[in-house]
Structures are given as structure tokens and as C-alpha cells.
């Protein structure tokens, strides 16, 4: 079965809003073996929405729209669906009373224009909105959801459960296996393993993400054993540059390993300015392991907070392997990371160019200092320094 996603909203085209709904819907559709044939973003125009529906009708079994179910003048998705199907819009009195009750509970005055939120094409099936106002609406192979993510997340699983039962879907669930890599360029990865991608019925792709490069294999669940054999072959070639699978990320792997070993962690940052600490704090349960993140941006802070010697700074400078080593040694936990560098765009010299970063990595008595020259904007240099330091600590912890 094939589905088409229609994302409605001028704000999605002019940069006022970023689409995240399609990612969620794709993951949920995978569970039912429903393949996304196409995704289209259209502005708040009845003509454009109808054109998108017509395209979907020719190619797909199910059309899913997101956005345009609110009460304002630009919320016209249901009008477009009704016009396309030749249906009139109606209001169910029970659904109207339920909507008014929601307004009363939230202490919001109900206006006449709010009635629009429960309008639907005649004959449509609705799905209650447990997170907001407007219900989702299904009719004749077209289902429409609000664009607010929390509301979509509330109703989309309800709809899919109902739809699978109605259509007696017994499709083979889509199976996706991701191997998460770091330290090998995309083209080099392709050169190393592309000859393994010969099995029919399995799609392969490389996805460059902020946390690494994904080697993704997608197939039907019935092909899981075949995919697992290919995964084993990829591991044999790529080795330690594969640091995780699926939803695993470096920061969570580090936290899990340290928790298991009952060890603690802290970080000392200069050029990354708190990004490294933030990566750990985003992991649920990090407080069991992560003790402290220190941003020592000035030389004075490095000396006072971490015990970096004045002589070291004067002789070698703040951006040096010697300073990175003393910074990480100044942390009092079992494991630690220090980062000092030149994020740019200014401040570089021929000897110490923009993008030069030193990272101190420590686990117990084992210490290493990594030197990298990262390319890109100030933000990119900082993000890449965080990712590389995480990879190095994770690799060090795995050796123990």
C-alpha cells in the first residue's frame, strides 16, 4: 500500500516553520507496511491543495494531509477536500458541544469562527483530538490532521489502528536497520561496502547526520535475517568506525557505559561553550553519571577552575595540547573531556588556523590529546569538536 503526504501551510514554504510531522508519520506508517510514495508541501490555497490531492489519487491508496484545520482564514484544508469530493461541509452537534466544552475547560471564550474547527465533509469519520481542538477527519481515502505536532501525535496512531482494521491490512511491516558511523567520509564508506548491496528487495542509502553518517538498509520485516547477515559483513569491513545502531548515539552510549561501571564524568570547555555538556544533559538519567560541565573561556578561568599553570598558557597558549591536557587533568571525576580551540571566523594565525581544536580525553589514568582542524562556520567547528570528542571518549571506554 502506498500513501502520499500533503503538508499544508505557506509557513512551511517561506521558512516560518520547519516540517517535523512527516518524519513522525513515516515511522508510524512503517509499522503497518505502508510505503510513502510521495511528499508534497503546498501553500494555503484551495487550488494547490486540490492539485496535490489529484496527483495523490492517481498514484496512491491513501492521502494524508497535515495542517489547515484551525479556525482562521488560512485554514482551508477541509474546504479543499470537500470541494474535490463534491461534498458539503457539515457540523455534528455532539462534536460542536464537545469543542465548546474544551474551550470552557481552558477558560477561553468560544467565538463563532471556532465552529469551523469541527466542520467536516458530509459522511466523514472523525478521530478525537486529545491534545487540542480540531479532530482529524477521514473520508474516501483522504485523512486530514492538524499541523500542530502534539495533536498529530495524539491522533495519528488512533487513525492507523482504525484504518488497518477497516482495510484488513496484513502487510509485511517495513524493516529499517541503521548502522551509525563516524570518522569515514561518505564516499569512502560507499567505496568500502557498496559491493555488499546486491540483494533484491533491500534498499540502501547513506545519510549524513549531525551525529554521524548512517548506513541505512530498508526492506520488509520478512527479510530481517538477510539484512542481519549483510550487517555482519559491514561490521567486518568498517569495524570500530561503527559506534552504534538505530537510535544509539555517542552521548547515550557513554552515559550507559559509565553507569554500568559506576564511574563519573565531567567536561571542561572553552571554544564549545557548553555544547558538550548539553549533549550529555539531553540524555535521560545522565545525572547518575554526569557531575559537572565547566566553561572556562578565559585564561583566568582555566587557571582558577582547572589548575592550568600560568607558565603553560604563556609558553604554549590556550589552544595547545599542553593546555588541553592540564584542563582535563583538572577535572576530578573518573572520566573527562576538555576542549580548547579557535572556532573563528577570526583569531586564527598561520601556526594556529581557524578550526584548530585540541581535545583532552581521559578515563582513569589513561589520557590522550586529540588534534583536529575542522572546516566550516563557527557553529560547525564547535559541533564537530563535540562529536569528535564524544567519539574518542567512547572508543577509549570500549577498550576497558
VOGU-3710 file (C-alpha; in Angstrom, 3 decimals, decimal comma):
1> xxxxxxxxxx> 0,000/0,000/0,000  1,210/3,480/-0,901  0,493/6,787/0,799  1,080/10,416/-0,104  1,736/13,140/2,468  0,449/16,643/1,757  1,873/19,240/4,139  -0,314/22,336/4,061  0,966/25,728/5,110  2,553/28,740/3,455
11> xxxxxxxxxx> 4,815/28,984/6,512  6,419/25,667/5,515  7,457/27,196/2,196  8,650/30,613/3,360  10,806/29,387/6,237  8,408/30,394/9,004  8,077/26,781/10,174  10,076/23,576/9,794  8,314/20,310/8,973  8,803/17,554/11,541
21> xxxxxxxxxx> 5,433/15,852/11,111  6,409/13,872/8,013  9,285/12,189/9,868  6,920/11,012/12,588  4,272/9,866/10,110  6,822/7,893/8,096  7,933/5,997/11,194  4,344/5,167/12,138  3,387/4,120/8,603  6,372/1,766/8,529
31> xxxxxxxxxx> 4,760/-0,245/11,320  1,847/-1,075/9,029  3,887/-1,701/5,905  2,550/1,452/4,244  5,109/2,982/1,916  5,309/6,742/1,386  5,169/7,229/-2,367  5,488/10,997/-2,318  5,521/14,051/-0,081  4,318/17,459/-1,235
41> xxxxxxxxxx> 4,300/20,818/0,538  1,697/23,338/-0,612  0,710/26,836/0,431  -2,666/27,749/1,928  -4,509/27,678/-1,388  -7,571/25,566/-2,197  -6,387/25,269/-5,797  -2,951/23,995/-4,761  -4,349/21,550/-2,209  -6,775/20,114/-4,771
51> xxxxxxxxxx> -3,984/19,748/-7,327  -1,943/17,828/-4,762  -4,912/15,576/-3,960  -5,437/14,867/-7,665  -1,801/13,824/-8,002  -2,127/11,562/-4,974  -5,316/9,974/-6,286  -3,521/8,846/-9,435  -0,642/7,210/-7,611  -1,591/6,260/-4,047
61> xxxxxxxxxx> -4,106/4,365/-1,951  -4,134/6,814/0,943  -3,713/10,599/1,050  -2,688/12,158/4,366  -2,818/15,909/4,888  -1,286/17,818/7,788  -2,205/21,409/8,593  -5,048/23,807/7,872  -7,749/22,517/10,263  -7,855/25,562/12,544
71> xxxxxxxxxx> -10,410/28,390/12,754  -8,628/31,153/10,836  -8,971/32,393/7,274  -5,907/30,438/6,086  -7,209/27,102/7,445  -8,854/25,695/4,318  -7,817/22,047/4,035  -11,264/20,626/4,786  -12,825/23,057/2,319  -10,429/21,827/-0,362
81> xxxxxxxxxx> -11,167/18,158/0,406  -14,929/18,800/0,349  -14,705/20,686/-2,945  -12,592/17,941/-4,520  -15,045/15,228/-3,443  -18,141/17,275/-4,266  -19,315/17,164/-0,639  -20,785/19,891/1,515  -19,301/20,761/4,891  -21,462/19,894/7,897
91> xxxxxxxxxx> -21,217/20,238/11,671  -22,059/17,399/14,037  -23,850/18,888/17,056  -22,261/16,462/19,526  -18,796/17,332/18,242  -19,631/21,023/18,493  -20,720/20,617/22,107  -17,515/18,714/22,843  -15,453/21,529/21,298  -17,269/24,177/23,336
101> xxxxxxxxxx> -16,584/22,159/26,487  -12,865/22,170/25,690  -12,958/25,958/25,442  -14,810/26,191/28,747  -12,287/23,914/30,484  -9,428/26,089/29,203  -11,254/29,284/30,174  -11,169/30,566/26,574  -14,103/32,459/25,064  -15,722/30,499/22,226
111> xxxxxxxxxx> -16,137/32,571/19,058  -18,334/31,916/16,048  -15,272/31,229/13,881  -14,310/28,339/16,167  -17,213/26,315/14,760  -15,012/25,849/11,708  -12,778/23,503/13,711  -15,456/20,784/13,769  -16,691/21,211/10,212  -16,206/18,135/8,056
121> xxxxxxxxxx> -17,241/16,818/4,638  -20,581/15,034/4,811  -20,063/11,330/5,534  -16,621/11,765/7,094  -15,312/9,811/10,085  -13,648/11,823/12,863  -10,970/10,971/15,427  -10,990/12,745/18,783  -8,246/15,218/19,488  -6,899/14,519/22,973
131> xxxxxxxxxx> -4,240/17,222/22,749  -6,059/20,129/21,110  -9,265/21,267/19,474  -9,895/20,150/15,888  -10,489/16,408/15,327  -8,873/14,508/12,473  -11,199/13,776/9,548  -11,252/10,804/7,154  -13,333/10,330/4,033  -12,907/8,330/0,850
141> xxxxxxxxxx> -9,175/7,620/1,153  -8,247/11,102/2,406  -7,420/11,815/6,043  -6,670/15,277/7,413  -4,823/16,144/10,627  -3,956/19,429/12,335  -0,406/20,634/11,780  0,383/21,021/15,487  2,786/18,116/16,207  1,341/17,221/19,631
151> xxxxxxxxxx> -2,143/16,923/18,125  -0,923/14,850/15,178  0,960/12,525/17,537  -2,215/12,049/19,558  -4,496/11,139/16,659  -2,268/9,501/14,057  -1,894/6,159/15,898  -5,661/6,082/16,545  -6,345/6,567/12,861  -3,823/3,943/11,722
161> xxxxxxxxxx> -5,214/1,349/14,105  -8,729/2,002/12,776  -7,616/2,164/9,133  -5,664/-1,116/9,333  -8,751/-2,838/10,705  -11,051/-1,286/8,117  -8,771/-2,243/5,223  -7,773/-5,588/6,736  -4,103/-4,687/6,395  -1,816/-7,624/6,937
171> xxxxxxxxxx> 1,115/-6,147/5,063  4,650/-7,082/5,872  5,970/-4,393/8,211  8,755/-2,232/6,821  12,083/-3,016/8,496  14,833/-0,394/8,772  18,321/-1,094/10,099  20,710/1,808/10,661  24,426/1,493/11,375  25,788/4,753/12,804
181> xxxxxxxxxx> 29,350/5,601/11,800  31,932/8,303/12,444  35,375/9,042/11,054  34,973/7,799/7,467  33,755/10,072/4,675  30,554/9,123/2,861  32,349/8,440/-0,431  34,903/6,220/1,307  32,149/4,280/3,051  30,480/3,702/-0,290
191> xxxxxxxxxx> 33,752/2,502/-1,779  34,319/0,096/1,130  30,942/-1,638/1,209  28,889/-0,905/-1,917  29,646/-4,348/-3,382  27,646/-5,853/-0,478  24,486/-4,116/-1,668  23,275/-6,691/-4,172  20,242/-8,297/-2,524  16,931/-7,644/-4,286
201> xxxxxxxxxx> 14,163/-6,152/-2,182  16,569/-4,241/0,077  17,130/-0,514/-0,395  20,410/1,071/0,685  21,381/4,661/1,366  23,928/6,805/3,187  22,542/9,637/5,326  24,815/12,398/6,635  23,556/13,496/10,048  24,863/15,847/12,729
211> xxxxxxxxxx> 25,744/12,810/14,884  27,486/10,752/12,177  26,789/9,011/8,881  24,045/6,395/8,722  24,318/3,273/6,609  20,623/2,531/6,162  19,052/-0,671/4,883  15,292/-0,781/4,325  13,234/-3,819/3,454  10,296/-5,903/4,626
221> xxxxxxxxxx> 10,381/-7,499/8,055  10,409/-10,907/6,377  13,890/-10,051/5,055  15,306/-9,285/8,507  17,610/-12,340/8,529  19,111/-11,347/5,179  19,708/-7,791/6,429  21,397/-9,100/9,583  23,855/-11,147/7,508  24,735/-8,037/5,482
231> xxxxxxxxxx> 25,169/-6,062/8,722  27,712/-8,624/9,931  29,720/-8,222/6,726  29,654/-4,429/7,051  30,978/-4,659/10,611  33,864/-6,803/9,381  34,890/-4,053/6,963  34,091/-0,837/8,800  34,955/-2,011/12,317  35,176/0,475/15,184
241> xxxxxxxxxx> 34,008/3,335/12,987  30,528/1,890/13,534  29,753/3,097/17,044  26,066/2,239/17,281  22,852/1,065/15,666  19,436/2,588/15,063  18,686/5,187/17,772  22,004/4,794/19,630  24,057/7,972/19,923  27,536/8,596/21,304
251> xxxxxxxxxx> 26,456/10,554/24,371  23,933/7,908/25,446  26,440/5,101/24,891  28,977/6,931/27,063  26,444/7,504/29,828  25,346/3,850/29,723  28,923/2,538/29,898  29,880/4,803/32,772  26,683/3,963/34,654  27,395/0,257/34,253
261> xxxxxxxxxx> 30,960/0,738/35,555  29,747/3,090/38,324  32,011/5,875/37,096  31,514/9,640/36,928  32,053/12,170/34,162  32,674/15,895/33,808  33,770/18,209/30,995  35,795/21,395/30,643  35,029/23,559/27,637  36,436/26,646/26,038
271> xxxxxxxxxx> 35,523/27,109/22,361  32,487/24,776/22,532  30,956/26,987/25,232  28,652/24,416/26,834  27,637/22,380/23,770  29,461/19,320/25,075  27,772/19,458/28,467  24,429/19,985/26,741  24,856/16,775/24,745  25,113/14,776/27,970
281> xxxxxxxxxx> 22,353/16,628/29,807  19,969/15,719/26,957  20,349/12,027/27,902  17,729/10,776/30,336  19,381/9,525/33,530  22,601/11,452/32,913  22,544/12,796/36,485  23,685/9,369/37,716  26,968/9,882/35,868  27,440/13,485/34,765
291> xxxxxxxxxx> 28,745/15,635/37,599  29,784/18,945/36,087  30,281/20,995/32,960  32,728/23,888/33,269  33,005/26,611/30,629  36,457/28,127/31,136  36,514/30,610/28,287  39,232/32,889/29,617  42,791/32,040/30,668  41,973/33,202/34,192
301> xxxxxxxxxx> 39,088/30,719/34,391  41,310/27,910/33,142  43,811/28,661/35,894  41,309/29,240/38,710  38,777/26,464/37,939  41,036/23,776/36,459  44,510/24,482/37,764  46,067/25,125/34,361  49,518/26,579/35,003  50,191/30,197/34,078
311> xxxxxxxxxx> 53,516/29,074/32,622  51,730/26,622/30,322  49,452/29,314/28,962  52,281/31,791/28,488  54,577/29,275/26,780  52,157/27,258/24,665  48,953/29,324/24,586  45,358/28,472/25,446  44,971/26,487/22,227  47,611/23,820/22,674
321> xxxxxxxxxx> 47,891/20,125/23,546  49,558/21,079/26,834  46,621/23,246/27,906  44,073/20,616/26,826  45,915/18,029/28,925  46,026/20,218/32,023  42,361/21,134/31,583  41,243/17,507/31,563  43,548/16,700/34,478  41,825/19,482/36,423
331> xxxxxxxxxx> 38,551/17,542/36,348  38,014/15,425/39,459  35,778/12,697/38,035  36,667/9,219/36,744  36,347/10,280/33,115  36,514/13,642/31,432  36,794/15,661/28,251  38,409/19,052/27,699  38,076/21,178/24,563  40,066/24,266/23,573
341> xxxxxxxxxx> 40,299/25,743/20,104  39,722/28,541/17,601  36,153/28,446/16,327  36,543/31,520/14,101  35,800/33,253/11,902  38,644/35,400/13,268  41,511/34,742/15,628  43,493/32,333/13,504  47,185/32,519/12,559  49,338/30,526/10,121
351> xxxxxxxxxx> 50,572/28,446/13,059  47,146/28,098/14,656  44,476/28,406/11,958  40,748/28,822/12,444  39,219/25,420/13,161  42,193/24,134/15,181  40,897/22,265/18,233  42,630/20,213/20,912  40,588/17,736/22,935  41,767/16,089/26,120
361> xxxxxxxxxx> 40,229/12,638/26,664  40,605/10,827/29,981  39,393/7,586/31,523  41,081/6,947/34,864  44,821/7,187/34,320  44,586/6,885/30,546  44,860/10,242/28,798  45,077/11,208/25,146  45,041/14,586/23,423  43,416/14,798/20,008
371> xxxxxxxxxx> 44,262/17,470/17,458  41,857/18,310/14,638  41,389/21,155/12,179  37,681/21,406/11,434  36,250/23,282/8,454  33,027/25,243/8,384  31,249/28,044/10,216  31,880/28,927/13,853  28,893/26,775/14,809  30,055/23,842/12,682
381> xxxxxxxxxx> 33,547/23,894/14,177  32,067/23,758/17,669  29,612/20,978/16,783  32,313/18,890/15,099  34,619/19,317/18,101  31,860/17,964/20,343  31,187/14,986/18,066  34,859/14,075/17,717  35,496/14,281/21,446  32,485/12,070/22,146
391> xxxxxxxxxx> 33,715/9,511/19,620  37,195/9,458/21,177  35,917/9,002/24,735  33,504/6,277/23,656  36,330/4,439/21,883  38,533/4,753/24,975  35,792/3,423/27,254  35,192/0,432/24,956  38,793/-0,695/25,403  38,378/-1,152/29,164
//
